[in-house]
Structures are given as structure tokens and as C-alpha cells.
Amino acid sequence: PSIDESFDSLTSRTFDQFFRHVHHIPMYSFLHRASLMEQYNSGKVDKALLLALIGITSCLTDMGAGVREYGDRCIDRAEHLIFSDYSRPSTFKVQALVFMIKHRILSNKYPSAFMLLSMASRFAAALRLNHASPNLCFLAQESRRRLMWSLYCIDTGISAGYRDFALWRADRIFVSLPCNERNFEFDLPQAAEMLDPASNGPDIPPP
């Protein structure tokens, strides 16, 4: 960083700021703190996600002199990393893209947000985030569900009611709504409702 702080130190401070002030806001609540910290300490978190976290957290909170400008550059760097490896979608990349899209919107860079959303949606479709994944543990399932609904909410806002611009429809999302925040934080499995109670899952074509 051009600021007088190491990247690891800034990342640690970002985690604290994010989970203290940002995580509870809808569309930002898909990260599980304990799981993220464990993955980070094991060196398993994508650099793009770390950069995007710094970018969005410095945009929404006061992290000190020069950090917001550095965060803007972090978003640019995260975008470059994802574009250079776009053929390999991952949950980390979709998470990073959600933060990047929100940062672009808050920075009045709507064309960039519009196009980044299309990439995030393609990644989500490839990863089948809009489908249930019962083979995964509760935390992984809940994180995926929250990420999918974050994308849906962003898409609804960006499309602004114009169906031609919308990438997601509620009737094509076959996962339940997010569970109680306490259950997510403490890894307490909880059944949650579907947005449309009549939805039983994807249509299966006849044989």
C-alpha cells in the first residue's frame, strides 16, 4: 500500500471494520466471519476477494487518511485479477464481484457495475448458486444462498423494472431465503422459507 501500513495489517483491520459496521447490511451479509478468518489464515482466500473487501469497506467506513483512495485502486486491481482468470468461476470470485459492483454503484460508475453484474451472474449460473446444494454443510449452503439473493437484489436495482435488462427472475431461484442471522453466525442449521412457497424446484422436462 502507498499508505504507511502493510497489506496484511490493512486486511486484518478491514475484517474488523467490515464485520463490525458493514456485514449486517443486506447484500453484504454472505460472508461468515469465523470461516473466512480460518480460510484467510490458511492462505485459501482469493486475492481478488481481499482487495474487493478493502475497497468496499474503505468506501463505506472511515479507515483513515488515504485508505479510501487506496481502496479504489484495490477495486481496479481486483477487477484485473478476475478478468485475467475469467474462465474459472468460483464462489470467491462471485463474492468479490458483488463488492466490486456495489463499489462501482457507490462511485457513480454505473456502466462498469452493469457489465460486472453480467459476469457475476454467469459465474453464479455456472456454479448453480440458484439451486440447492444439500451435499454441502449448513454454513456453505447458507453462504451460497445469501450470495445468490444478493445478486438478485443488485440485479433488481440495476434493471430498474425493465425486464429486458433483468438477468434473474425470482421463479428461477430454487433456494430458500436467508436464515436468522444468529443461526448463521453460530452455525445452527435452520430451515428457511422459499420466496414463493408454491415453488417446488426447477421444472423437469418429461422423458
C-alpha positions in Angstrom: 0.0 0.0 0.0 1.0 3.6 -0.6 -0.3 4.2 2.9 2.0 3.6 5.8 0.7 0.1 6.6 1.3 -3.4 5.4 -1.3 -5.2 3.3 -1.7 -7.9 6.0 -2.3 -5.3 8.6 -4.8 -3.4 6.5 -6.6 -6.7 5.6 -6.9 -7.5 9.3 -8.2 -4.1 10.1 -10.6 -4.4 7.2 -12.1 -7.6 8.5 -12.7 -5.9 11.8 -14.4 -2.9 10.2 -16.4 -4.9 7.8 -17.9 -7.3 10.3 -18.4 -4.5 12.8 -20.1 -2.0 10.5 -20.9 -3.4 7.1 -21.8 -7.1 7.3 -25.3 -6.6 8.8 -26.4 -4.5 5.7 -28.5 -6.5 3.2 -26.5 -7.7 0.2 -23.2 -7.7 2.2 -24.1 -10.5 4.7 -22.9 -13.6 2.8 -19.5 -13.9 4.5 -19.2 -16.0 7.7 -16.6 -14.4 9.9 -15.1 -17.5 11.6 -15.0 -19.4 8.3 -13.4 -16.5 6.4 -10.7 -16.0 9.1 -9.9 -19.7 9.1 -9.5 -19.7 5.3 -7.5 -16.5 5.4 -5.1 -17.8 8.0 -4.7 -20.9 5.8 -3.9 -18.8 2.7 -7.0 -20.0 0.9 -8.9 -16.7 0.2 -8.6 -15.3 -3.3 -6.6 -12.1 -3.5 -9.4 -10.5 -5.5 -11.8 -11.0 -2.6 -9.4 -9.4 -0.2 -8.9 -6.5 -2.5 -12.6 -6.1 -3.0 -13.2 -6.2 0.7 -10.7 -3.4 1.3 -12.4 -1.4 -1.5 -16.0 -1.6 -0.3 -15.1 -1.3 3.4 -13.0 1.8 2.9 -15.8 3.2 0.8 -18.4 2.7 3.5 -16.4 3.4 6.6 -13.6 5.8 7.7 -10.4 3.8 7.8 -8.0 6.7 7.9 -6.2 9.1 5.6 -5.6 7.8 2.1 -7.3 4.4 2.6 -10.4 5.2 0.6 -8.2 6.2 -2.4 -6.2 3.1 -1.9 -9.4 1.1 -1.7 -10.4 2.5 -5.1 -7.2 1.1 -6.6 -7.9 -2.2 -4.9 -11.2 -2.5 -6.7 -9.4 -1.8 -10.0 -6.8 -4.5 -9.2 -9.5 -7.0 -8.2 -11.2 -6.4 -11.5 -8.0 -7.0 -13.4 -7.4 -10.3 -11.5 -10.8 -11.6 -12.2 -10.7 -10.6 -15.9 -7.4 -12.3 -16.3 -8.9 -15.6 -14.9 -12.5 -15.3 -16.0 -12.7 -18.9 -17.4 -12.6 -20.4 -13.9 -15.6 -19.3 -11.9 -15.6 -19.7 -8.1 -17.6 -18.6 -5.2 -14.8 -16.3 -4.1 -14.9 -14.5 -7.4 -18.7 -14.0 -7.2 -18.3 -12.6 -3.7 -15.6 -10.3 -4.9 -17.7 -9.2 -7.8 -20.7 -8.3 -5.5 -18.5 -6.0 -3.5 -17.0 -4.6 -6.7 -20.4 -3.9 -8.2 -21.6 -2.2 -5.1 -18.4 -0.1 -5.0 -18.9 0.9 -8.7 -22.5 1.9 -8.0 -21.5 4.0 -4.9 -18.8 5.6 -7.1 -21.3 6.5 -9.8 -19.7 4.2 -12.3 -22.9 2.6 -13.5 -21.7 1.2 -16.9 -19.0 -0.7 -15.1 -21.4 -2.1 -12.5 -23.8 -3.1 -15.3 -21.2 -5.2 -17.1 -19.7 -6.7 -13.9 -23.1 -7.9 -12.9 -23.4 -9.9 -16.2 -20.1 -11.6 -15.4 -21.1 -12.3 -11.8 -24.4 -13.8 -13.0 -22.7 -16.1 -15.5 -20.4 -17.3 -12.7 -23.4 -17.8 -10.4 -25.2 -19.8 -13.1 -22.1 -21.9 -13.8 -21.7 -22.6 -10.0 -25.5 -23.3 -9.8 -25.9 -20.9 -6.9 -29.6 -20.6 -7.7 -30.0 -24.3 -6.9 -29.9 -26.1 -3.5 -26.7 -27.9 -2.6 -27.7 -30.4 0.1 -24.3 -32.2 -0.1 -22.6 -29.1 1.5 -22.5 -28.2 5.2 -25.1 -25.7 6.5 -22.6 -22.8 6.6 -21.6 -23.3 2.9 -25.2 -23.7 1.8 -26.3 -20.6 3.7 -23.4 -18.5 2.4 -24.3 -19.6 -1.2 -28.0 -18.7 -0.6 -27.1 -15.3 0.7 -24.8 -14.7 -2.2 -27.5 -15.6 -4.7 -30.0 -13.4 -3.1 -27.5 -10.5 -3.0 -27.1 -10.9 -6.8 -30.8 -11.0 -7.3 -31.3 -7.8 -5.3 -28.5 -6.0 -7.2 -30.0 -7.2 -10.5 -33.4 -5.9 -9.4 -32.0 -2.5 -8.6 -29.8 -2.2 -11.7 -32.6 -3.3 -14.1 -34.9 -0.7 -12.5 -38.1 -2.6 -13.5 -37.1 -3.1 -17.2 -37.5 -6.8 -17.8 -35.1 -6.7 -20.8 -32.3 -5.7 -18.5 -33.0 -8.2 -15.8 -30.8 -11.3 -15.5 -32.6 -13.1 -12.7 -36.2 -13.9 -12.1 -37.4 -15.0 -8.6 -39.1 -18.1 -10.1 -35.7 -19.3 -11.4 -34.1 -19.2 -7.9 -34.6 -22.5 -6.3 -33.1 -21.8 -2.9 -34.7 -20.6 0.3 -34.4 -17.1 1.7 -31.5 -16.4 4.2 -31.9 -17.8 7.7 -31.8 -15.9 11.0 -28.5 -14.0 11.5 -27.8 -15.7 14.8 -28.2 -19.2 13.3 -25.7 -18.3 10.5 -23.2 -16.8 12.9 -23.2 -19.7 15.3 -23.6 -22.5 12.7 -27.1 -23.6 13.9 -28.9 -25.2 11.0 -32.4 -23.7 10.4 -35.0 -24.4 7.7 -35.9 -21.2 5.9 -38.9 -20.3 3.7 -38.9 -20.0 0.0 -39.7 -16.6 -1.5 -42.6 -18.3 -3.3 -44.0 -21.1 -1.1 -45.5 -22.8 -4.1 -42.1 -23.2 -5.7 -41.0 -26.9 -5.5 -37.8 -26.6 -7.5 -36.8 -26.4 -11.2 -39.2 -27.8 -13.8 -38.2 -31.2 -15.0 -38.9 -31.9 -18.7 -40.9 -35.0 -19.4 -39.0 -38.1 -20.6 
